[in-house]
Amino acid sequence: MPTPPTDGSPSPWREPEHDDLAELARTFFTKEVLPHAERLLAQGHPDREHYRRAGELGLLGLSVPEEYGGGGGGFTHEAVMLHEQAYTGESSLGLAVHSGIVTGYLVAYGSEEQKRRWLPGLCSGELVGAIAMTEPDGGSDLQAMRTRAVRDGDDYLVTGAKTFITNGGLADLIIVAVKTDPEQRAAGVSLLVCEVGGDPQGFRRGRLLSKIGLHANDTAELFFDELRVPAANLLGGTEGLGFVQLMQQLPQERLVIGVGAVAAMERAVALTVAYAKERTAFGKPLMGHQNTRMVLAECATRARVSRVFLDDCIVRHDRGDLDVSTAAMAKSWLTDGQCEVVDRCLQIFGGYGYTTEYPIARMYADARVQKIYGGTNEIMKELIARAL
C-alpha cells in the first residue's frame, strides 16, 4: 500500500483527532479486511463480521450522536474514515452507504423512538443498512418510481422492485423510497424503513449483480410483494415528504462519492510513482523518461486541485451551506478526474496495468461506476446548469 500523501498542506478542517481516527481506520482496513481480499472478491460480498468489528472500533456512525451509540462527531470524521477505506484499496464494505448515508437519514428525519430503535445496531455493526431508490426502469428519474406503499390499517403493504442496491444482499434495514400517492410525482414519494433481517414474507432478494468492478461489494436486486411494514416506520411522520428528504440528503451522498474519488486519485498517483521509479525501459527507470514525468505531473496536479475543491466543499457542508449545484459540481468533476487519472496511470504500467495482479487494474474497473451512481454526471450537469 502506498504511503498516504503528505504535501505540506493539510486539509483546513483537519484536527489531531482526525489523524488519530485515520490511523485507526487505516490499521483496520489493512490488517483486518485486506488480508481477506481475494476470498471476498470470490464470494462477491463482504463478511458481516467486518461490520461488527468496525462497530467495535467505533468506525461506524461517526457522525451519530453518542446517545444513540455513535461517535458524536460530524461529517469530517466520516470523510476521514471513507478516505482511508478508499486509499487502502478496501472496497468490500459498503460503509459509504451504511454509515455515510443511511444513518444520516435516521438522524435527520427519524423520530426519537426510531433513532433509539435502529441507530445503536447500525453503529455497532449488528445491523447492516441500505437505501433503495433506483428501479429497473426508472434510473435517475426518482419522481417516476413505481414501488407502491398502500395503507392497510396500522401498516403499509409495499409492492415493487429496486435494483443496483449497495449492501442489498446483506442489509437488515433498508430505507425504501415508495409512492404513497401514485397520482403525484414528487409529492407522492415517501421513505419507509423496512426491517428485512431474516427475509420476511413479501420480501425477496434477487441475484447479486455481476459487475465490471467492485466485485467484493454486494449489489442486489430487491423485490417487494405486499411486504407488511408498520406505518410507524415512515420517516418524517407524514406522507409525501420523501422527495424533499432525498433532495436534502443527496448533496452529502455526492460529497461522499467525491471523497472516494479524491482518495483514488491520490492512491493511483502514489502507486504509479513507485512503479515508475522501479521499472526500467530502454536502459533507465520509467521515471527517467520525459513522457512519464509529464503525465505524472499532470495527474498529481489534478489530484491536488481536486483535494482543495473537496476540502472547500467539506468545510461548507460542515457549516450547513453546501448547495445542491456545488455538490453536483464536486460529484461530476471529481469522478471524471478519478477516471481520467486512473486511466492515465494505468497506461504507465503497460501490460501489467491490465492484469489484476496490480491494484491499478481493479482501480480502473472500480472507478467507472462513480460517474453513474448518486445521480449520473449528466444529471449533475443539468443541476449545475439550472443554477446558472
N, C-alpha and C positions, 0 to 999 in steps of 0.2 A: 504494500500500500504506500502511495506517495505521502510525503510529509505535507501536512496542511499548510496553505500559503501564509507566509509572513512577509508582507510587503512594507512594513513600517507604518501602515496607515490603517489601524484597526477600525472596525465599524464604530461610528459615533455613539451608538446606543449600547455598546457592549461594556459590561462591568465585570469585575473579577469573578462574581458568582456565575456569569455566563461561561467564563473559561473553565471553571470547575465542572460545570454541567457538561461542557463539550468533552472534557477528558473522560468523564463517567460514561457518556454515551458512546464515545469512540471505543473505549475499552469493551463495553458490552457488545457492540456490533462486531468488532474484530476478533474477540476472544470467545464469544459465546454463540454467535449466529453464523458468521462467515465460515468457520470450520465445517459447517454442515451444508455449505452452498450447493455442492454437486447433488447431494441427496434431495435437497429442497427443489432444485431445478427439475429433477426426475419425477418427483411426486406432484409437482405443479401447484403446491400451496405451502404456506408456512406452517410451523408447528405451533399449536396452541400454547405449549409450554413456554415458548419465547415471548408470547404476550404476557403470560403470568410473571415471567422473570423480569421483563421490562417494568411491569407494575411494581414488583418488589423493590426495584431500584429507584422507583419514583420518576420514571421516564414517561409515564402516561398521564394525561390530564394535567400537564404542567401549568396550564392557564385556568384550571378549575379551582374555585375557592377551596381552602383547606377543610372547611366544614363539610364538604361533600367528598372528601377523600383525595382531593387534588393537590397540586403543588403550590397553589396560591400565587403563581406568577402571572405573566402576561404573554402576549404573542411572541415577544422577543425570545422567551425561553423555548417556546415551540419551534421557532425558527432555528435556534441553535441545534436542538435535537435532530430536526429534519435535515439540516445541513450536514451534520455528522453522518447520518444514515446514508445520504446520497454520496458524500465524499468517500466513504469507505467502500462503496460499491454494493452495500446490502440492499436488496430490492424485493425480498420476500414479504416482509411485514408491511401491511397497509396502514402504517401509522399516520400518514398524511390525512387519510380519511377517518380512521378511528379516533385519533387524538386531535388532529388539526381542524377537523370539520364537524364530526358528529357531536362531540362534547360541546362545541361552540353553539350549536343549535339548542341543546338542552339548557345550557347556562343562560342563553339569551331569551328563550321562549318557554322553558319548562316551568310548570307550577312548582311550588315548594315540595309537594308530595312526589311529583315526577323526578325532581332533582335528587331527592333523598332515596328514591327507589332505584334509579338507574346509574347515576354518576359514580357512586363508590365501586360498583362492579366494573365499569369501564376503566376507571383509574387503577384498579388492582389487576386488570387483565383477565379477570374471571369471565367477563363478557367481552365479546368482540363486536364492534359496531360497524354499520354500513349505512349508506344513504342511497336510495333508489329513485332516480329521476328519469333517466333515459328509457325510452320504449323502443321495441323493434322497428316500428315505422314512424317514430317521432323525431329522433335525432335531437337537435338543439331547440326545436320548437316546443318548449315546455307547456305553453298555453293550450296546445292541441292534444295533450295526453288523453289516453282512453281508459286508463285504470280508474275504476269507479269504487266509491265507498258509499253504500246505501244504508241509511239509518234503519236499525231494527231493534226497537226497544232501547236498552242501555248499551247496545253495541253498534258497530258498523260491520257490514259484510263487504269485504274487499275482493274485487274481481278484476283481473287484468294480467299484464306481463311487463316485466322490466328486463333490460339487458345491459351488458357491459358493466356489471355491478362489482366494483372492487370490494373484496372481502366477502362477496356473496356466498361463497362456498362454506365459510366458517361462521358467519355472523349469527349472533344470538339476538341482536337488537338492530332493527332496520327502520330508519326514518323513510317512510314511503310517501312520495308525492301522489296525491289522488285527486280525482274530481268528485267533490261532494255536490256540485251543481253542474251537470253536464251541459246545461243550456248556456252557461257562461264560459268565457275563456279565462283570463287571468283571475277574475273574481270568483271563479268556481273551483279554484285549486286550494287544497288543504294539505297539511302534513300530519300523518298518523305514525305513531311509534308502534311498530309491530314486533312483538316478542315471539321469536320463531325458533328458539332453542328446542331441540327435540323434534323439529319439523311437525307442527300441529296440523290437524285436519284442515284442509283448504289451502295448504301451502306446500309448494314443491320446488326444490332446487333443480334447475336444469343442469346441463353439462357445464363443466369448467371449460371456458373457451380457449381454443388453441390459438396463440398469438405469435407474432413475429418477435416480440420481446417481452420482458417482464415475466419470464416463464415460471418463476418461483412464487409469483403472487396470484392468488385465486381471483379470477374474474368470471362471474357466473351469470346465467340466465335465471330469473325468478318467475314463478307462476303462482297466481292467486286465484282460487276458485271458491268464492264466498268464505274467505278466511274471516273468522269472527274476531273482531278487535274491540275492546272496551272503548266506549265513547270518551272515557276519562283519559285515553291515550292521545287525544287530539292536542297538538301543540298550539299554544296560544289561547285555548279555551273557546274559540269562536271559529266557525267555518268560514272559509273564503280568505283567510289570511296567508295561505301558503305561498302564493306567488310573491307577495311582498317580502315574506321571510326569506325566501330563496334569493331574491334580488339584494337583500341587505347582507346576506352571508356570502354571496358569490365573490365579492372583492377579496375576502380573506382566503377563500379557496384558490383564487387565481394567484394570490401572493404566495401561498403555499407551493404552488406549481413553480413559481418563479424562484423560490429558494432552492428547489431541486435543480432547476436549470443552471443557476449560477454555480452551485457546487459541482455539477457535472462538467461545466466548462473548466473550472479550476483544476479538477482532477485530470481531465483529458490533457491539459497543458503540462501538468506535472509529470504524468506518465510518459508523455511524448518527449519531453526534455530529457528525462532519464534515459530513455531508449536511444535517443539521437546522440547522446554522449558515449554510449557503449557500442552501438552498432557501427561497423565500418563499411565503406563503399568506395571503390576506386582509391584505395590506399589511405584513407583518412576517415575519422568519425563523421557520421552524417551531419553533426553539428558544424563541421568544418566546411560544409557546402552552403553557398550563399542562399540558395532557394530554401533550404531547411530553416536557416536563420530568419529569413524574411517571413515565411509562413508562421513560424512560432512567435515572432514579434507581433504579427497582426492578431494572432489568436490570443496571446497574452494581453494585448491591449483591449480586445473585445471583452475578455473576461473581467479585466479591471474596471472598465467603464460600466459593465453590467453590474458589478458589485456596488459601485457608487449609486447607480439608479435604484437598485434593490434596497440598499440601506436607507435612501431617502423615502422610499415607499413604506418601509418598516417603521421609520420614525413617524410618518404621517398616520399610519394605521394605529400606532400606539397612542397617538393623540386623539384618535377618533375622527380624523378628517381625510382619510383616503377615499377619494371619489371614484365612482364607477369607471369613468373613462381612463383615469390614470392607472387603475388596477388592470384594465384591459390592455393598456399600452405595455405594462410590465409583463403580463402573461404572454402577449404575442411577440414582443421584441426579444424577451429573454429566451423563450423557447425556440424562436427562429435562430437566435445566436447559438443556443446549445447544439442544435442540429448542424449548423454550419461549422462550428469549432470542432466538434467530434468528427465530422466527416473529413475535415482538412488534416486533423491529427492522425486519423486512421491511414490516410494516404502516405504519410511518412513511414508508417510501419510496413508498407509494401504488402507482399503476400501474407506476412504474418498477421497483419491487421484484419485479414479476412478469416482468420481461424479463431475459434472460441478459446484457444489456449491463452490468448492475450485479452485482457479485460476490455481493451478499446473496442473489440468486435461486439461484445454484449452491450457496451455503452451505446454503440451506433444503433443497434436494434431497439434498445430500451427508449432511446431519445424520441423516436418518431411519434409516439402516441402523445407526447407532451403538447404537440400542436393541435391535438384533437379534443382530449377531454377537458372538462372545465369550461366548455364553450370553445368551438373551433376558432382558430386565429382569424378566419374570415368573419365570423360573428364579432370577434373583438374589434376588428376594423370598422364594422358597422357602428358599434357602440361609440368608438372614438369619433367617427365622423358626425354622429348625431350631436355630439357635444361641441362641435366647432362653430 
